[in-house]
Protein backbone atom coordinates (compact mmCIF):
# COMPACT_ATOMS: atom_id res chain seq x y z
CA UNK A 1 0.00 0.00 0.00
CA UNK A 2 1.13 3.55 -0.75
CA UNK A 3 -0.38 6.65 0.84
CA UNK A 4 -0.32 10.14 -0.68
CA UNK A 5 -0.89 12.57 2.20
CA UNK A 6 -0.21 15.58 -0.04
CA UNK A 7 -3.21 14.69 -2.23
CA UNK A 8 -6.06 14.69 0.27
CA UNK A 9 -4.75 11.90 2.48
CA UNK A 10 -5.45 9.48 -0.36
CA UNK A 11 -4.46 5.90 -0.98
CA UNK A 12 -2.22 5.81 -4.02
CA UNK A 13 -2.03 2.06 -4.56
CA UNK A 14 -3.30 -1.02 -2.78
CA UNK A 15 -2.23 -4.46 -4.01
CA UNK A 16 -2.65 -8.06 -2.93
CA UNK A 17 0.25 -10.47 -3.37
CA UNK A 18 -0.53 -14.18 -3.75
CA UNK A 19 2.33 -16.55 -4.49
CA UNK A 20 4.10 -14.98 -7.48
CA UNK A 21 1.15 -12.84 -8.60
CA UNK A 22 0.18 -9.30 -7.61
CA UNK A 23 -3.35 -7.96 -8.01
CA UNK A 24 -4.46 -4.32 -7.71
CA UNK A 25 -7.34 -3.96 -5.27
CA UNK A 26 -7.94 -0.29 -6.15
CA UNK A 27 -7.31 1.68 -9.30
CA UNK A 28 -3.61 2.57 -9.04
CA UNK A 29 -2.63 6.23 -9.04
CA UNK A 30 -0.13 7.27 -11.73
CA UNK A 31 3.38 8.14 -10.57
CA UNK A 32 2.73 11.82 -11.36
CA UNK A 33 -0.66 12.04 -9.62
CA UNK A 34 -1.53 15.65 -8.85
CA UNK A 35 -5.01 15.33 -7.35
CA UNK A 36 -7.10 13.02 -5.18
CA UNK A 37 -9.29 12.28 -8.22
CA UNK A 38 -6.34 10.41 -9.75
CA UNK A 39 -5.79 8.23 -6.67
CA UNK A 40 -7.17 4.91 -5.49
CA UNK A 41 -9.32 6.19 -2.62
CA UNK A 42 -9.80 9.44 -0.74
CA UNK A 43 -11.71 10.55 2.38
CA UNK A 44 -14.92 12.58 2.38
CA UNK A 45 -15.07 15.00 5.31
CA UNK A 46 -17.03 16.80 6.78
CA UNK A 47 -19.72 15.91 4.21
CA UNK A 48 -20.05 13.62 1.22
CA UNK A 49 -21.33 14.24 -2.27
CA UNK A 50 -23.13 17.45 -3.26
CA UNK A 51 -24.90 20.47 -1.77
CA UNK A 52 -27.54 21.97 -4.05
CA UNK A 53 -26.66 25.55 -4.95
CA UNK A 54 -23.76 25.50 -2.50
CA UNK A 55 -25.93 26.83 0.29
CA UNK A 56 -27.82 25.57 3.32
CA UNK A 57 -29.28 26.95 6.54
CA UNK A 58 -27.91 25.65 9.83
CA UNK A 59 -29.45 26.86 13.08
CA UNK A 60 -30.82 30.04 11.47
CA UNK A 61 -27.50 30.82 9.78
CA UNK A 62 -27.15 30.61 6.01
CA UNK A 63 -23.89 29.05 4.81
CA UNK A 64 -22.48 29.62 1.31
CA UNK A 65 -19.88 27.30 -0.22
CA UNK A 66 -18.17 27.85 -3.57
CA UNK A 67 -17.95 25.08 -6.18
CA UNK A 68 -14.77 23.05 -5.64
CA UNK A 69 -14.49 20.87 -8.75
CA UNK A 70 -14.14 22.15 -12.29
CA UNK A 71 -17.28 21.64 -14.34
CA UNK A 72 -19.57 20.97 -11.38
CA UNK A 73 -21.74 23.81 -10.03
CA UNK A 74 -22.22 22.10 -6.66
CA UNK A 75 -19.55 21.93 -3.95
CA UNK A 76 -18.90 18.31 -3.08
CA UNK A 77 -17.08 15.98 -0.68
CA UNK A 78 -16.06 18.65 1.86
CA UNK A 79 -12.55 20.04 2.27
CA UNK A 80 -10.42 17.05 3.24
CA UNK A 81 -9.88 15.66 -0.27
CA UNK A 82 -8.48 18.99 -1.52
CA UNK A 83 -5.77 19.67 1.06
CA UNK A 84 -2.53 18.06 2.29
CA UNK A 85 -2.72 15.92 5.43
CA UNK A 86 -0.01 15.61 8.06
CA UNK A 87 1.61 12.22 8.65
CA UNK A 88 1.48 11.67 12.40
CA UNK A 89 2.94 8.17 12.27
CA UNK A 90 3.81 5.56 9.67
CA UNK A 91 5.27 2.07 9.56
CA UNK A 92 5.27 -1.15 7.60
CA UNK A 93 1.58 -1.83 8.18
CA UNK A 94 0.03 1.39 9.47
CA UNK A 95 -0.19 5.11 8.77
CA UNK A 96 -2.07 7.78 10.71
CA UNK A 97 -2.82 11.11 9.00
CA UNK A 98 -4.46 14.25 10.35
CA UNK A 99 -5.92 17.46 8.98
CA UNK A 100 -6.92 20.54 10.98
CA UNK A 101 -9.48 22.75 9.28
CA UNK A 102 -9.54 26.40 10.31
CA UNK A 103 -12.95 28.05 9.90
CA UNK A 104 -13.43 29.84 6.57
CA UNK A 105 -16.49 29.62 4.30
CA UNK A 106 -17.09 26.37 6.22
CA UNK A 107 -17.41 28.33 9.47
CA UNK A 108 -16.32 25.64 11.95
CA UNK A 109 -12.92 24.41 13.08
CA UNK A 110 -12.57 20.63 13.01
CA UNK A 111 -9.88 17.97 13.27
CA UNK A 112 -9.98 14.99 10.89
CA UNK A 113 -7.98 11.79 11.30
CA UNK A 114 -7.42 8.74 9.09
CA UNK A 115 -5.98 5.48 10.38
CA UNK A 116 -4.90 3.11 7.57
CA UNK A 117 -4.09 -0.32 9.05
CA UNK A 118 -2.98 -3.24 6.88
CA UNK A 119 -3.59 -6.84 7.97
CA UNK A 120 -2.77 -10.09 6.21
CA UNK A 121 -6.14 -10.23 4.45
CA UNK A 122 -7.56 -6.72 4.67
CA UNK A 123 -7.17 -2.99 4.95
CA UNK A 124 -8.99 -1.33 7.83
CA UNK A 125 -9.48 2.39 7.17
CA UNK A 126 -10.96 4.55 9.92
CA UNK A 127 -11.94 8.18 9.36
CA UNK A 128 -12.99 10.51 12.19
CA UNK A 129 -13.97 14.14 12.55
CA UNK A 130 -14.05 16.16 15.79
CA UNK A 131 -15.78 19.52 16.09
CA UNK A 132 -13.33 22.06 17.54
CA UNK A 133 -15.78 24.97 17.46
CA UNK A 134 -17.99 26.07 20.36
CA UNK A 135 -21.14 25.78 18.23
CA UNK A 136 -22.72 22.60 16.85
CA UNK A 137 -21.39 21.59 13.43
CA UNK A 138 -23.14 19.46 10.78
CA UNK A 139 -21.08 16.45 9.81
CA UNK A 140 -21.03 13.43 7.54
CA UNK A 141 -18.24 11.11 6.42
CA UNK A 142 -17.40 8.75 3.60
CA UNK A 143 -14.73 7.01 1.57
CA UNK A 144 -14.39 7.25 -2.21
CA UNK A 145 -12.65 4.07 -3.46
CA UNK A 146 -12.10 3.49 -7.20
CA UNK A 147 -12.19 -0.13 -8.38
CA UNK A 148 -11.03 -1.49 -11.72
CA UNK A 149 -13.63 -3.44 -13.70
CA UNK A 150 -14.39 -5.18 -16.96
CA UNK A 151 -17.40 -6.96 -18.43
CA UNK A 152 -16.96 -9.88 -16.00
CA UNK A 153 -16.90 -7.80 -12.80
CA UNK A 154 -19.95 -8.26 -10.61
CA UNK A 155 -21.18 -6.40 -7.56
CA UNK A 156 -23.26 -8.30 -5.01
CA UNK A 157 -24.95 -6.24 -2.32
CA UNK A 158 -28.36 -5.44 -0.80
CA UNK A 159 -29.97 -1.99 -0.94
CA UNK A 160 -33.49 -0.71 -0.45
CA UNK A 161 -34.12 2.47 -2.40
CA UNK A 162 -32.31 4.69 -4.88
CA UNK A 163 -32.51 8.39 -5.70
CA UNK A 164 -32.89 9.32 -9.34
CA UNK A 165 -30.78 12.36 -10.26
CA UNK A 166 -30.97 15.39 -12.51
CA UNK A 167 -28.35 16.70 -14.93
CA UNK A 168 -26.33 18.09 -11.99
CA UNK A 169 -26.28 14.68 -10.23
CA UNK A 170 -28.60 15.97 -7.52
CA UNK A 171 -31.39 13.76 -6.14
CA UNK A 172 -34.89 14.02 -7.58
CA UNK A 173 -37.02 11.06 -6.48
CA UNK A 174 -36.58 8.13 -4.09
CA UNK A 175 -37.76 4.89 -5.68
CA UNK A 176 -37.26 1.13 -5.18
CA UNK A 177 -33.82 -0.02 -6.37
CA UNK A 178 -35.08 -2.27 -9.15
CA UNK A 179 -34.60 -2.54 -12.91
CA UNK A 180 -31.65 -0.51 -14.17
CA UNK A 181 -30.90 0.56 -10.59
CA UNK A 182 -30.55 -2.97 -9.21
CA UNK A 183 -27.03 -3.59 -7.93
CA UNK A 184 -26.73 -7.36 -8.17
CA UNK A 185 -24.91 -8.27 -11.38
CA UNK A 186 -22.40 -6.71 -13.79
CA UNK A 187 -21.23 -3.35 -12.45
CA UNK A 188 -19.01 -1.97 -15.23
CA UNK A 189 -20.32 0.63 -17.71
CA UNK A 190 -23.75 0.97 -16.04
CA UNK A 191 -24.09 4.75 -16.53
CA UNK A 192 -25.09 5.24 -12.91
CA UNK A 193 -24.19 7.99 -10.44
CA UNK A 194 -26.78 7.44 -7.76
CA UNK A 195 -27.22 7.23 -4.02
CA UNK A 196 -28.89 4.30 -2.27
CA UNK A 197 -30.28 3.76 1.21
CA UNK A 198 -31.12 0.63 3.12
CA UNK A 199 -27.65 -0.66 2.37
CA UNK A 200 -26.64 -3.90 4.10
CA UNK A 201 -23.17 -2.54 4.88
CA UNK A 202 -21.40 -5.18 2.79
CA UNK A 203 -20.65 -5.39 -0.93
CA UNK A 204 -18.85 -8.28 -2.66
CA UNK A 205 -16.85 -7.58 -5.82
CA UNK A 206 -16.33 -10.72 -7.91
CA UNK A 207 -14.39 -11.58 -11.07
CA UNK A 208 -14.32 -15.16 -12.36
CA UNK A 209 -10.66 -14.99 -13.40
CA UNK A 210 -9.45 -13.72 -10.04
CA UNK A 211 -8.53 -16.17 -7.23
CA UNK A 212 -10.34 -14.10 -4.59
CA UNK A 213 -13.37 -11.88 -4.03
CA UNK A 214 -12.97 -8.40 -2.60
CA UNK A 215 -15.43 -7.46 0.13
CA UNK A 216 -16.20 -3.85 1.00
CA UNK A 217 -17.54 -3.75 4.55
CA UNK A 218 -18.86 -0.83 6.57
CA UNK A 219 -21.59 -2.34 8.74
CA UNK A 220 -22.70 0.81 10.56
CA UNK A 221 -23.36 2.77 7.36
CA UNK A 222 -26.84 2.69 5.76
CA UNK A 223 -26.01 4.78 2.67
CA UNK A 224 -24.16 3.72 -0.45
CA UNK A 225 -23.17 5.74 -3.51
CA UNK A 226 -22.38 4.07 -6.84
CA UNK A 227 -20.64 5.74 -9.78
CA UNK A 228 -20.33 3.51 -12.85
CA UNK A 229 -19.50 5.62 -15.95
CA UNK A 230 -20.79 4.44 -19.33
CA UNK A 231 -17.26 4.04 -20.68
CA UNK A 232 -16.44 1.33 -18.11
CA UNK A 233 -12.95 0.58 -16.81
CA UNK A 234 -13.65 1.75 -13.28
CA UNK A 235 -16.45 2.14 -10.80
CA UNK A 236 -16.74 3.87 -7.42
CA UNK A 237 -18.58 2.29 -4.47
CA UNK A 238 -18.80 4.72 -1.56
CA UNK A 239 -19.83 3.92 2.00
CA UNK A 240 -21.27 7.22 3.25
CA UNK A 241 -23.05 8.22 6.44
CA UNK A 242 -25.67 10.40 4.77
CA UNK A 243 -27.61 10.86 1.56
CA UNK A 244 -26.50 13.05 -1.33
CA UNK A 245 -27.59 16.70 -0.83
CA UNK A 246 -28.82 16.01 2.70
CA UNK A 247 -27.37 19.29 3.98
CA UNK A 248 -29.67 21.45 1.85
CA UNK A 249 -32.77 19.67 3.12
CA UNK A 250 -35.01 21.15 5.87
CA UNK A 251 -34.03 20.62 9.50
CA UNK A 252 -36.62 17.92 10.05
CA UNK A 253 -35.26 15.81 7.19
CA UNK A 254 -31.52 16.15 7.66
CA UNK A 255 -31.19 13.87 10.65
CA UNK A 256 -33.35 11.26 8.91
CA UNK A 257 -30.98 11.46 5.93
CA UNK A 258 -27.91 10.85 8.10
CA UNK A 259 -26.49 14.31 8.92
CA UNK A 260 -25.09 14.47 12.46
CA UNK A 261 -24.96 17.58 14.62
CA UNK A 262 -21.64 17.45 16.46
CA UNK A 263 -21.51 19.45 19.67
CA UNK A 264 -18.34 21.17 20.84
CA UNK A 265 -15.62 18.54 21.16
CA UNK A 266 -17.85 15.75 19.82
CA UNK A 267 -16.51 13.25 17.30
CA UNK A 268 -17.96 10.87 14.73
CA UNK A 269 -16.21 7.93 13.06
CA UNK A 270 -16.58 5.80 9.96
CA UNK A 271 -14.72 2.54 9.31
CA UNK A 272 -14.28 0.78 5.98
CA UNK A 273 -12.71 -2.66 5.55
CA UNK A 274 -11.46 -3.98 2.22
CA UNK A 275 -11.22 -7.73 2.73
CA UNK A 276 -9.61 -10.32 0.44
CA UNK A 277 -11.56 -13.59 0.60
CA UNK A 278 -9.68 -16.38 -1.17
CA UNK A 279 -11.80 -18.65 -3.34
CA UNK A 280 -11.83 -22.36 -2.61
CA UNK A 281 -9.77 -24.20 -5.18
C-alpha positions in Angstrom: 0.0 0.0 0.0 1.1 3.5 -0.7 -0.4 6.6 0.8 -0.3 10.1 -0.7 -0.9 12.6 2.2 -0.2 15.6 0.0 -3.2 14.7 -2.2 -6.1 14.7 0.3 -4.8 11.9 2.5 -5.4 9.5 -0.4 -4.5 5.9 -1.0 -2.2 5.8 -4.0 -2.0 2.1 -4.6 -3.3 -1.0 -2.8 -2.2 -4.5 -4.0 -2.6 -8.1 -2.9 0.2 -10.5 -3.4 -0.5 -14.2 -3.7 2.3 -16.5 -4.5 4.1 -15.0 -7.5 1.2 -12.8 -8.6 0.2 -9.3 -7.6 -3.4 -8.0 -8.0 -4.5 -4.3 -7.7 -7.3 -4.0 -5.3 -7.9 -0.3 -6.1 -7.3 1.7 -9.3 -3.6 2.6 -9.0 -2.6 6.2 -9.0 -0.1 7.3 -11.7 3.4 8.1 -10.6 2.7 11.8 -11.4 -0.7 12.0 -9.6 -1.5 15.7 -8.8 -5.0 15.3 -7.4 -7.1 13.0 -5.2 -9.3 12.3 -8.2 -6.3 10.4 -9.8 -5.8 8.2 -6.7 -7.2 4.9 -5.5 -9.3 6.2 -2.6 -9.8 9.4 -0.7 -11.7 10.5 2.4 -14.9 12.6 2.4 -15.1 15.0 5.3 -17.0 16.8 6.8 -19.7 15.9 4.2 -20.1 13.6 1.2 -21.3 14.2 -2.3 -23.1 17.4 -3.3 -24.9 20.5 -1.8 -27.5 22.0 -4.0 -26.7 25.5 -5.0 -23.8 25.5 -2.5 -25.9 26.8 0.3 -27.8 25.6 3.3 -29.3 27.0 6.5 -27.9 25.7 9.8 -29.4 26.9 13.1 -30.8 30.0 11.5 -27.5 30.8 9.8 -27.1 30.6 6.0 -23.9 29.1 4.8 -22.5 29.6 1.3 -19.9 27.3 -0.2 -18.2 27.8 -3.6 -18.0 25.1 -6.2 -14.8 23.1 -5.6 -14.5 20.9 -8.7 -14.1 22.2 -12.3 -17.3 21.6 -14.3 -19.6 21.0 -11.4 -21.7 23.8 -10.0 -22.2 22.1 -6.7 -19.6 21.9 -3.9 -18.9 18.3 -3.1 -17.1 16.0 -0.7 -16.1 18.7 1.9 -12.5 20.0 2.3 -10.4 17.0 3.2 -9.9 15.7 -0.3 -8.5 19.0 -1.5 -5.8 19.7 1.1 -2.5 18.1 2.3 -2.7 15.9 5.4 0.0 15.6 8.1 1.6 12.2 8.7 1.5 11.7 12.4 2.9 8.2 12.3 3.8 5.6 9.7 5.3 2.1 9.6 5.3 -1.1 7.6 1.6 -1.8 8.2 0.0 1.4 9.5 -0.2 5.1 8.8 -2.1 7.8 10.7 -2.8 11.1 9.0 -4.5 14.2 10.4 -5.9 17.5 9.0 -6.9 20.5 11.0 -9.5 22.7 9.3 -9.5 26.4 10.3 -12.9 28.1 9.9 -13.4 29.8 6.6 -16.5 29.6 4.3 -17.1 26.4 6.2 -17.4 28.3 9.5 -16.3 25.6 11.9 -12.9 24.4 13.1 -12.6 20.6 13.0 -9.9 18.0 13.3 -10.0 15.0 10.9 -8.0 11.8 11.3 -7.4 8.7 9.1 -6.0 5.5 10.4 -4.9 3.1 7.6 -4.1 -0.3 9.0 -3.0 -3.2 6.9 -3.6 -6.8 8.0 -2.8 -10.1 6.2 -6.1 -10.2 4.4 -7.6 -6.7 4.7 -7.2 -3.0 4.9 -9.0 -1.3 7.8 -9.5 2.4 7.2 -11.0 4.6 9.9 -11.9 8.2 9.4 -13.0 10.5 12.2 -14.0 14.1 12.6 -14.0 16.2 15.8 -15.8 19.5 16.1 -13.3 22.1 17.5 -15.8 25.0 17.5 -18.0 26.1 20.4 -21.1 25.8 18.2 -22.7 22.6 16.8 -21.4 21.6 13.4 -23.1 19.5 10.8 -21.1 16.5 9.8 -21.0 13.4 7.5 -18.2 11.1 6.4 -17.4 8.8 3.6 -14.7 7.0 1.6 -14.4 7.3 -2.2 -12.7 4.1 -3.5 -12.1 3.5 -7.2 -12.2 -0.1 -8.4 -11.0 -1.5 -11.7 -13.6 -3.4 -13.7 -14.4 -5.2 -17.0 -17.4 -7.0 -18.4 -17.0 -9.9 -16.0 -16.9 -7.8 -12.8 -19.9 -8.3 -10.6 -21.2 -6.4 -7.6 -23.3 -8.3 -5.0 -25.0 -6.2 -2.3 -28.4 -5.4 -0.8 -30.0 -2.0 -0.9 -33.5 -0.7 -0.4 -34.1 2.5 -2.4 -32.3 4.7 -4.9 -32.5 8.4 -5.7 -32.9 9.3 -9.3 -30.8 12.4 -10.3 -31.0 15.4 -12.5 -28.3 16.7 -14.9 -26.3 18.1 -12.0 -26.3 14.7 -10.2 -28.6 16.0 -7.5 -31.4 13.8 -6.1 -34.9 14.0 -7.6 -37.0 11.1 -6.5 -36.6 8.1 -4.1 -37.8 4.9 -5.7 -37.3 1.1 -5.2 -33.8 0.0 -6.4 -35.1 -2.3 -9.2 -34.6 -2.5 -12.9 -31.7 -0.5 -14.2 -30.9 0.6 -10.6 -30.5 -3.0 -9.2 -27.0 -3.6 -7.9 -26.7 -7.4 -8.2 -24.9 -8.3 -11.4 -22.4 -6.7 -13.8 -21.2 -3.4 -12.5 -19.0 -2.0 -15.2 -20.3 0.6 -17.7 -23.7 1.0 -16.0 -24.1 4.8 -16.5 -25.1 5.2 -12.9 -24.2 8.0 -10.4 -26.8 7.4 -7.8 -27.2 7.2 -4.0 -28.9 4.3 -2.3 -30.3 3.8 1.2 -31.1 0.6 3.1 -27.6 -0.7 2.4 -26.6 -3.9 4.1 -23.2 -2.5 4.9 -21.4 -5.2 2.8 -20.7 -5.4 -0.9 -18.9 -8.3 -2.7 -16.8 -7.6 -5.8 -16.3 -10.7 -7.9 -14.4 -11.6 -11.1 -14.3 -15.2 -12.4 -10.7 -15.0 -13.4 -9.4 -13.7 -10.0 -8.5 -16.2 -7.2 -10.3 -14.1 -4.6 -13.4 -11.9 -4.0 -13.0 -8.4 -2.6 -15.4 -7.5 0.1 -16.2 -3.9 1.0 -17.5 -3.7 4.6 -18.9 -0.8 6.6 -21.6 -2.3 8.7 -22.7 0.8 10.6 -23.4 2.8 7.4 -26.8 2.7 5.8 -26.0 4.8 2.7 -24.2 3.7 -0.5 -23.2 5.7 -3.5 -22.4 4.1 -6.8 -20.6 5.7 -9.8 -20.3 3.5 -12.9 -19.5 5.6 -15.9 -20.8 4.4 -19.3 -17.3 4.0 -20.7 -16.4 1.3 -18.1 -13.0 0.6 -16.8 -13.6 1.8 -13.3 -16.5 2.1 -10.8 -16.7 3.9 -7.4 -18.6 2.3 -4.5 -18.8 4.7 -1.6 -19.8 3.9 2.0 -21.3 7.2 3.2 -23.0 8.2 6.4 -25.7 10.4 4.8 -27.6 10.9 1.6 -26.5 13.1 -1.3 -27.6 16.7 -0.8 -28.8 16.0 2.7 -27.4 19.3 4.0 -29.7 21.4 1.9 -32.8 19.7 3.1 -35.0 21.2 5.9 -34.0 20.6 9.5 -36.6 17.9 10.0 -35.3 15.8 7.2 -31.5 16.1 7.7 -31.2 13.9 10.7 -33.3 11.3 8.9 -31.0 11.5 5.9 -27.9 10.9 8.1 -26.5 14.3 8.9 -25.1 14.5 12.5 -25.0 17.6 14.6 -21.6 17.5 16.5 -21.5 19.5 19.7 -18.3 21.2 20.8 -15.6 18.5 21.2 -17.8 15.7 19.8 -16.5 13.2 17.3 -18.0 10.9 14.7 -16.2 7.9 13.1 -16.6 5.8 10.0 -14.7 2.5 9.3 -14.3 0.8 6.0 -12.7 -2.7 5.6 -11.5 -4.0 2.2 -11.2 -7.7 2.7 -9.6 -10.3 0.4 -11.6 -13.6 0.6 -9.7 -16.4 -1.2 -11.8 -18.7 -3.3 -11.8 -22.4 -2.6 -9.8 -24.2 -5.2 
